[in-house]
């Protein structure tokens, strides 16, 4: 019997030829070879990926890393006797700073920061570095990558000679809450001022002269300066006033004034605040008709508004004439009675409880209703509008930071920028602002600080403390 489809043994042999025994198992011919080829292909792919990664990393290192930056390098342009330079570095891998002068190289900094952003504080003292006064070049090299580096070159001037300053004349005694005057002489100064703790009061140049320094064979510029300075009301301790001269490089010279400071005891008073006053005056100022907290409403005006108004006075004082515009003593409101003086320390009570406190920094002068208000002395109007607790207000500039203030006015008759003469009518009295009745609040400002007007009404005080000091 012959099976269908079986033609001898040739078919089986062909099948068997395609199978062979290898390593104890049967497999197809060429399978091992193909596996090896696949492994080789995978290896090549990994190698190519690694190469691409290396190239990409190199490109990033060369071209894509952010460039290094240094902020504050301009501080090297002027190098005084002692200077603190603060540099802010970004994207840094390394930084090097040195100064070149006359073929000499002085290293200031060399660092490999642990972080890419870092702030460096350098104390530069040219004399300790054996640098001479004159020109120099500061070099700053910063790097963030192989091709990412920047070189800064700053043309610097080394100037270690401080300006000279002399106190020619100054007020002998200055009371707390009053003012003084000084005549100074400075040489090679860019700024001259009086310093009292954290306060500074600018001095104004009056005359200049050029001298020859024989030892240096150099021309030197000297000038005289006038300066008014206050003893602010809130200064309580025994203090010293200093005359200071600085130059463009930052060098300074300091001389103590012979002026003696005297503390003063000011009057204290208690004032009862009525509902009627709050309803009429405080509500009008706050632009309201009712409140659940009358005491709080008064406190807001008396404290927050007062603080804001004092800041405005400081702002107005910045615009002042560089010369004296007035002459002799200041005038008081005609036929007026003093109802409150400078320095009164007031405690306000509402229904028997302390609500607020303040210090009265002027003189209240009362006359007939809507009295004519005259300019206490000649000058320029710097302010003529409403000023919070002062109400309608005029401020006259008398030069060198000295100003007079007229508050609670009912009508203003001058404009900002207008020149006024001593005794000229500028307004009428009123009860605007934080006022309980018609009167004039008169104040004297020195560089924005209110001082007692009493001294400026006194011809003897003006002569001794100002007029006699004007000339050496």
C-alpha positions as CSV (number, residue, x, y, z in Angstrom):
1,X,0.0,0.0,0.0
2,X,1.3,3.3,-1.0
3,X,0.5,6.5,1.0
4,X,-0.8,9.4,-0.9
5,X,1.7,12.2,-1.2
6,X,4.7,10.1,-0.2
7,X,7.1,9.7,-3.1
8,X,9.9,7.7,-1.6
9,X,12.1,9.2,1.1
10,X,13.3,12.4,-0.7
11,X,10.9,14.7,1.0
12,X,11.8,13.6,4.5
13,X,15.5,14.0,3.7
14,X,15.0,17.5,2.6
15,X,13.2,18.4,5.8
16,X,16.0,16.8,7.9
17,X,18.6,18.7,6.0
18,X,17.1,21.9,7.4
19,X,17.5,20.7,11.0
20,X,20.7,19.9,12.8
21,X,21.7,19.1,16.3
22,X,23.9,21.6,18.0
23,X,24.9,22.0,21.7
24,X,22.4,19.3,22.8
25,X,19.4,21.0,21.0
26,X,18.0,21.2,17.6
27,X,18.0,24.6,15.9
28,X,17.6,26.2,12.5
29,X,20.7,26.8,10.4
30,X,22.1,30.4,10.6
31,X,20.2,31.3,13.8
32,X,23.4,31.8,15.8
33,X,24.9,34.1,13.2
34,X,21.9,36.3,13.0
35,X,21.9,36.7,16.8
36,X,25.5,37.8,16.7
37,X,24.7,40.3,14.0
38,X,21.9,41.7,16.1
39,X,24.3,42.2,19.1
40,X,26.8,43.9,16.9
41,X,24.1,46.3,15.6
42,X,22.9,47.1,19.1
43,X,26.5,47.8,20.1
44,X,27.0,50.1,17.1
45,X,23.8,52.0,18.0
46,X,25.0,52.5,21.6
47,X,28.3,53.7,20.4
48,X,26.7,56.2,18.1
49,X,24.4,57.4,20.8
50,X,27.4,57.9,23.1
51,X,29.2,59.8,20.4
52,X,26.1,62.0,19.8
53,X,25.9,62.6,23.5
54,X,29.6,63.6,23.7
55,X,29.2,65.9,20.7
56,X,26.0,67.4,22.2
57,X,27.6,67.9,25.6
58,X,30.6,69.5,23.9
59,X,28.4,71.8,21.9
60,X,26.5,72.8,25.1
61,X,29.8,73.4,26.9
62,X,31.1,75.4,24.0
63,X,28.1,77.4,22.8
64,X,25.0,76.9,24.9
65,X,26.2,77.5,28.5
66,X,25.0,81.0,29.6
67,X,27.7,83.7,29.4
68,X,29.2,84.7,32.8
69,X,28.1,88.1,34.1
70,X,29.5,90.5,36.7
71,X,27.4,93.4,38.2
72,X,29.0,96.3,40.1
73,X,32.3,96.5,38.3
74,X,31.8,100.2,37.7
75,X,32.6,100.7,41.4
76,X,36.3,100.3,40.5
77,X,36.4,103.5,38.5
78,X,37.2,105.6,41.6
79,X,39.4,104.1,44.3
80,X,39.8,106.2,47.4
81,X,41.8,105.5,50.6
82,X,39.4,102.7,51.5
83,X,36.6,101.3,49.4
84,X,34.2,98.4,49.7
85,X,33.3,96.9,46.3
86,X,30.4,94.5,46.0
87,X,30.3,92.3,42.9
88,X,27.4,90.0,41.9
89,X,28.5,87.2,39.7
90,X,26.2,85.0,37.6
91,X,26.9,81.7,35.7
92,X,30.5,81.6,37.0
93,X,33.0,78.8,36.9
94,X,36.0,80.9,37.7
95,X,36.8,84.5,38.4
96,X,40.1,86.5,38.6
97,X,40.5,90.2,39.4
98,X,43.7,92.2,39.4
99,X,45.0,95.8,39.0
100,X,47.6,96.9,36.5
101,X,49.5,100.1,37.2
102,X,52.8,101.1,35.6
103,X,53.8,97.5,34.7
104,X,52.9,96.3,38.2
105,X,50.2,93.6,38.7
106,X,48.3,93.4,42.0
107,X,45.9,90.5,42.5
108,X,42.6,91.2,44.2
109,X,40.7,87.9,43.8
110,X,41.1,84.5,42.3
111,X,38.3,82.0,42.9
112,X,36.6,78.8,41.6
113,X,33.1,79.3,43.1
114,X,31.2,76.3,44.4
115,X,28.0,77.8,43.0
116,X,27.5,79.5,39.6
117,X,25.9,82.6,41.3
118,X,28.0,84.3,44.0
119,X,28.5,87.7,45.6
120,X,32.0,88.9,46.3
121,X,32.8,91.7,48.7
122,X,36.3,93.2,48.3
123,X,37.9,95.7,50.6
124,X,40.3,97.7,48.4
125,X,42.9,99.8,50.1
126,X,45.3,101.3,47.5
127,X,48.1,102.3,49.9
128,X,48.3,98.8,51.4
129,X,48.4,97.4,47.9
130,X,51.3,99.9,47.2
131,X,49.3,101.6,44.4
132,X,50.1,105.2,43.6
133,X,47.6,108.0,43.1
134,X,46.7,108.3,39.4
135,X,45.4,106.1,36.7
136,X,45.2,102.3,36.8
137,X,43.5,99.4,35.0
138,X,41.3,96.9,36.8
139,X,41.0,93.6,34.9
140,X,38.2,91.1,35.7
141,X,38.2,87.7,34.0
142,X,35.2,85.5,34.4
143,X,34.5,82.1,32.8
144,X,31.5,79.7,32.6
145,X,32.7,77.3,29.9
146,X,35.6,76.6,27.5
147,X,34.4,79.3,25.0
148,X,32.3,81.2,27.5
149,X,34.6,83.8,29.1
150,X,34.4,87.6,29.4
151,X,37.1,90.1,30.2
152,X,36.3,93.4,31.8
153,X,38.7,96.3,31.7
154,X,37.9,99.3,33.9
155,X,39.9,102.5,33.7
156,X,40.3,103.4,37.3
157,X,41.6,106.5,39.1
158,X,43.4,106.0,42.4
159,X,42.7,109.0,44.7
160,X,43.7,108.6,48.3
161,X,44.0,112.3,49.3
162,X,40.9,113.5,51.3
163,X,39.6,117.0,50.8
164,X,40.4,119.6,53.4
165,X,37.8,121.3,55.6
166,X,37.9,124.2,58.1
167,X,35.3,125.5,60.4
168,X,35.7,129.2,60.2
169,X,32.7,130.2,62.3
170,X,29.7,128.5,63.9
171,X,26.9,129.1,66.4
172,X,28.2,128.8,69.9
173,X,25.2,127.3,71.5
174,X,22.2,125.5,69.9
175,X,19.2,124.4,71.9
176,X,17.1,121.3,71.3
177,X,14.5,122.3,68.7
178,X,16.4,125.4,67.5
179,X,18.8,126.0,64.6
180,X,22.3,127.2,64.0
181,X,24.6,128.5,61.2
182,X,28.2,127.8,60.2
183,X,30.7,129.3,57.8
184,X,33.1,126.6,56.4
185,X,36.0,126.5,54.0
186,X,36.7,123.3,52.0
187,X,39.4,122.5,49.5
188,X,39.0,119.9,46.6
189,X,35.6,118.9,47.9
190,X,32.6,117.7,45.9
191,X,30.2,117.7,48.8
192,X,30.1,119.6,52.1
193,X,27.6,119.2,54.8
194,X,26.9,119.1,58.5
195,X,26.2,115.7,60.1
196,X,24.3,115.0,63.2
197,X,23.9,111.3,63.9
198,X,22.0,109.9,60.9
199,X,20.9,113.4,59.8
200,X,22.9,115.4,57.1
201,X,22.4,119.1,56.2
202,X,23.8,120.4,53.0
203,X,26.2,123.3,52.8
204,X,26.1,125.8,49.9
205,X,29.1,127.2,48.1
206,X,29.4,131.0,48.2
207,X,32.9,131.9,46.8
208,X,35.7,130.0,45.1
209,X,39.4,130.5,44.8
210,X,42.3,128.6,43.2
211,X,45.5,128.2,45.1
212,X,48.9,126.7,44.2
213,X,50.2,123.9,46.5
214,X,54.0,124.6,46.6
215,X,54.9,121.1,47.8
216,X,53.0,119.4,45.0
217,X,53.2,122.2,42.4
218,X,49.5,121.5,41.8
219,X,46.5,123.9,41.6
220,X,43.9,123.3,44.3
221,X,40.4,124.7,44.5
222,X,39.0,126.1,47.8
223,X,35.6,127.5,48.5
224,X,33.6,128.9,51.3
225,X,30.3,127.4,52.3
226,X,27.2,128.6,54.2
227,X,25.1,126.0,56.1
228,X,22.0,126.2,58.3
229,X,21.5,123.2,60.5
230,X,18.8,122.3,63.0
231,X,18.8,120.5,66.3
232,X,15.7,118.3,65.6
233,X,13.0,118.2,68.3
234,X,13.5,114.4,68.8
235,X,17.3,114.7,69.5
236,X,17.6,114.3,73.3
237,X,21.1,113.2,74.1
238,X,24.2,115.3,74.2
239,X,25.4,115.4,70.6
240,X,28.2,116.7,68.5
241,X,27.8,118.4,65.1
242,X,30.4,117.6,62.4
243,X,31.4,119.4,59.3
244,X,32.2,116.9,56.6
245,X,33.8,117.3,53.2
246,X,33.8,114.4,50.6
247,X,35.3,114.1,47.1
248,X,34.1,112.2,44.0
249,X,36.3,109.2,44.9
250,X,34.6,108.8,48.3
251,X,37.4,110.2,50.6
252,X,36.2,112.3,53.4
253,X,37.5,114.7,56.1
254,X,35.6,115.4,59.3
255,X,35.9,118.3,61.8
256,X,33.8,118.8,64.9
257,X,31.9,122.1,65.3
258,X,32.6,124.1,68.4
259,X,28.8,124.4,68.8
260,X,27.5,123.2,72.2
261,X,24.1,121.4,72.3
262,X,21.7,122.1,75.2
263,X,18.6,120.0,75.9
264,X,15.4,121.8,76.7
265,X,12.4,120.8,78.8
266,X,9.1,121.4,76.9
267,X,5.7,122.1,78.3
268,X,3.1,119.3,78.6
269,X,-0.7,119.6,78.3
270,X,-3.8,117.5,78.1
271,X,-6.6,118.3,75.7
272,X,-10.1,116.9,75.8
273,X,-11.5,115.9,72.4
274,X,-15.3,116.5,72.2
275,X,-17.8,114.7,69.9
276,X,-18.6,118.1,68.4
277,X,-14.9,118.6,67.4
278,X,-14.8,115.1,65.9
279,X,-18.2,115.5,64.1
280,X,-17.2,118.9,62.5
281,X,-13.4,118.8,62.1
282,X,-12.4,115.2,61.9
283,X,-15.3,114.0,59.8
284,X,-14.7,116.8,57.3
285,X,-11.1,115.9,57.0
286,X,-11.9,112.2,56.5
287,X,-14.8,113.1,54.1
288,X,-17.2,111.0,56.1
289,X,-20.5,111.7,58.0
290,X,-20.4,108.9,60.6
291,X,-18.2,106.3,62.3
292,X,-18.5,103.6,64.9
293,X,-15.0,104.6,66.2
294,X,-14.7,108.3,66.9
295,X,-11.5,108.0,68.9
296,X,-9.9,105.9,66.1
297,X,-10.9,108.5,63.5
298,X,-9.2,111.3,65.5
299,X,-6.1,109.0,66.0
300,X,-5.9,108.4,62.3
301,X,-5.8,112.1,61.5
302,X,-3.5,113.1,64.4
303,X,-1.0,110.4,63.8
304,X,-1.1,108.9,60.3
305,X,-1.9,112.2,58.6
306,X,0.7,114.1,60.7
307,X,3.4,111.6,59.7
308,X,2.5,111.9,56.0
309,X,2.5,115.7,56.2
310,X,6.0,115.8,57.9
311,X,7.3,113.7,55.0
312,X,5.8,116.2,52.6
313,X,7.7,119.0,54.4
314,X,10.9,117.2,53.9
315,X,10.1,116.8,50.2
316,X,9.3,120.5,49.8
317,X,12.6,121.4,51.5
318,X,14.7,119.8,48.8
319,X,14.0,122.6,46.4
320,X,15.7,125.6,47.9
321,X,17.7,128.6,46.6
322,X,21.5,128.3,46.9
323,X,21.8,131.8,48.4
324,X,20.3,133.8,51.3
325,X,17.1,135.6,50.2
326,X,16.2,137.2,53.5
327,X,17.5,139.9,55.8
328,X,17.4,140.7,59.5
329,X,14.8,139.3,61.9
330,X,11.5,137.6,60.9
331,X,8.1,139.3,61.4
332,X,5.4,138.0,63.6
333,X,1.7,138.2,62.7
334,X,0.5,141.7,63.5
335,X,-1.5,142.3,66.7
336,X,-1.4,138.5,67.5
337,X,-1.6,136.6,70.7
338,X,0.4,133.5,71.3
339,X,-2.0,130.6,72.0
340,X,0.4,127.7,71.7
341,X,4.2,127.5,71.6
342,X,6.8,125.3,70.0
343,X,7.5,121.9,71.7
344,X,4.2,121.5,73.5
345,X,3.8,117.8,74.3
346,X,0.1,117.1,73.9
347,X,-2.0,114.2,75.2
348,X,-5.5,113.9,73.8
349,X,-8.3,112.5,75.8
350,X,-11.7,111.2,74.5
351,X,-14.3,110.5,77.2
352,X,-11.5,110.4,79.8
353,X,-9.3,107.9,78.0
354,X,-6.0,108.7,76.3
355,X,-6.6,108.5,72.6
356,X,-3.5,110.0,70.9
357,X,-0.4,112.1,71.5
358,X,1.6,114.7,69.5
359,X,4.2,117.5,69.7
360,X,3.3,121.0,68.5
361,X,6.2,122.2,66.4
362,X,5.2,125.8,65.7
363,X,3.6,128.8,67.2
364,X,-0.2,129.4,67.1
365,X,-1.0,133.1,66.7
366,X,-4.5,134.4,67.1
367,X,-5.9,137.7,66.0
368,X,-9.2,138.8,64.6
369,X,-11.0,136.4,62.2
370,X,-9.5,136.3,58.7
371,X,-6.6,138.5,59.6
372,X,-4.1,139.4,56.9
373,X,-1.0,137.1,57.0
374,X,2.2,138.6,55.9
375,X,5.5,137.1,54.6
376,X,7.8,136.9,57.7
377,X,10.7,137.6,55.3
378,X,11.6,137.8,51.7
379,X,11.8,134.6,49.6
380,X,10.2,132.3,47.0
381,X,6.9,130.5,47.4
382,X,7.6,126.8,47.3
383,X,4.1,125.5,48.4
384,X,0.7,127.0,48.2
385,X,-2.1,124.4,48.7
386,X,-3.8,122.1,51.1
387,X,-1.5,120.1,53.5
388,X,-3.6,117.7,55.6
389,X,-3.5,118.7,59.3
390,X,-2.0,122.1,58.4
391,X,-5.0,122.9,56.2
392,X,-4.4,125.5,53.5
393,X,-0.7,126.2,53.7
394,X,2.0,128.5,52.3
395,X,5.7,127.7,52.5
396,X,8.2,130.3,51.6
397,X,11.9,129.5,50.8
398,X,14.4,131.9,52.2
399,X,17.4,130.1,50.8
400,X,20.0,127.5,51.9
401,X,17.2,125.2,53.3
402,X,15.6,127.9,55.6
403,X,11.8,128.2,55.1
404,X,8.7,129.6,56.9
405,X,5.4,127.9,57.1
406,X,1.9,129.4,57.4
407,X,-0.9,127.0,58.2
408,X,-4.8,126.8,58.8
409,X,-5.3,129.6,56.2
410,X,-8.8,130.5,54.9
411,X,-7.5,132.1,51.7
412,X,-4.2,131.8,49.9
413,X,-3.2,134.9,47.9
414,X,0.1,133.8,46.3
415,X,1.2,131.0,43.9
416,X,4.0,128.5,43.9
417,X,7.2,130.0,42.3
418,X,6.2,133.6,43.2
419,X,8.7,136.0,44.7
420,X,7.5,137.8,47.8
421,X,8.9,140.6,49.9
422,X,9.1,140.9,53.6
423,X,5.8,142.2,55.0
424,X,3.8,141.4,51.8
425,X,0.3,140.0,52.4
426,X,0.2,136.4,51.2
427,X,-3.0,135.0,52.9
428,X,-5.7,135.3,55.5
429,X,-6.0,133.3,58.8
430,X,-8.6,130.5,59.1
431,X,-9.4,127.2,60.7
432,X,-8.7,124.7,58.0
433,X,-7.0,121.4,58.7
434,X,-6.8,120.2,62.3
435,X,-7.8,123.5,63.9
436,X,-10.5,124.2,66.4
437,X,-10.7,127.9,65.6
438,X,-9.4,130.8,63.5
439,X,-5.6,131.3,64.0
440,X,-2.3,131.0,62.2
441,X,0.1,128.2,62.7
442,X,3.6,129.7,62.1
443,X,6.6,127.5,61.7
444,X,10.3,127.7,60.7
445,X,11.8,124.8,58.8
446,X,15.5,124.1,58.4
447,X,16.1,121.4,55.8
448,X,12.6,120.1,56.4
449,X,12.8,120.0,60.2
450,X,10.5,122.3,62.2
451,X,12.4,124.4,64.7
452,X,11.2,127.1,67.1
453,X,10.3,130.4,65.4
454,X,11.0,132.3,68.7
455,X,14.7,132.7,67.9
456,X,14.0,134.1,64.4
457,X,11.8,136.8,65.7
458,X,14.7,138.0,68.0
459,X,17.0,140.5,66.2
460,X,19.8,139.9,68.7
461,X,19.7,136.1,68.2
462,X,19.7,136.6,64.4
463,X,22.7,139.0,64.6
464,X,24.8,136.8,66.9
465,X,23.9,133.4,65.2
466,X,23.8,134.4,61.6
467,X,24.6,137.9,60.5
468,X,27.9,138.1,62.5
469,X,29.0,134.7,61.1
470,X,28.4,135.5,57.4
471,X,31.9,137.0,56.9
472,X,35.3,135.9,58.2
